[in-house]
Amino acid sequence: MPDQHKIRSHRHLQFLGKLLHHQHLWHLNRRSVAGAISVGLMVAFIPIPFQMVLAAILAIFFHTNLPISVSLVWLTNPVTMPALYYFAYKVGARLLGIPPHPFKFELSFEWLMTSLSGVWEPFLLGCLILGLVTALIGNLMMRLVWRIQVVRKRALLRAKRQQRKAGLTKE
């Protein structure tokens, strides 16, 4: 985890003021982590530049863990972007009943101006659907894993207490 005091005092983040002081932005608890996973995964599928900034703003707004929210947007990176965005396009095309047209994704302004005009509707719909689905699944999975860990830890503590109690009664 990055040092929260260093981030709070960063000169480019001073405009956020006291918003960076909320405890859930920095703590690891079930709600802040599950929410951070939802924020990060949802924003990862929004095809805009500066996704990390949007994830940070949403983490602050929803009081989720800031570092986790920001780091999860890297799910869509220059290596994974073409495959994920093409899959999003195919999902959107299928939902709209449009036959998908093969296209080659390029991360360039020229490609955006020439190629995206014919595929933007299914592409954005697919991004929205995949963002919502992955955010929901990520949140539920995190809550499930967290709950399993808590149950295991309680069972372990209970077993240790019973061992100590049994050890005391035998003497």
ABEGO torsion letter per residue (X at the ends): XBBAAAAAABAAAAAAEAAAABAAAABBBAAAAAAAAAAAAAAAABBBBGAAAAAAAAAAAAGBBAAAAAAAAAABBAAAAAAAAAAAAAAAAAAAGBBBBBBBBBBBAAAAAAAAAAAAAAAAAAAAAAAAAAAAAAAAAAAAAAAAAAAAAAAAAAAAAAAAAAAAAAX
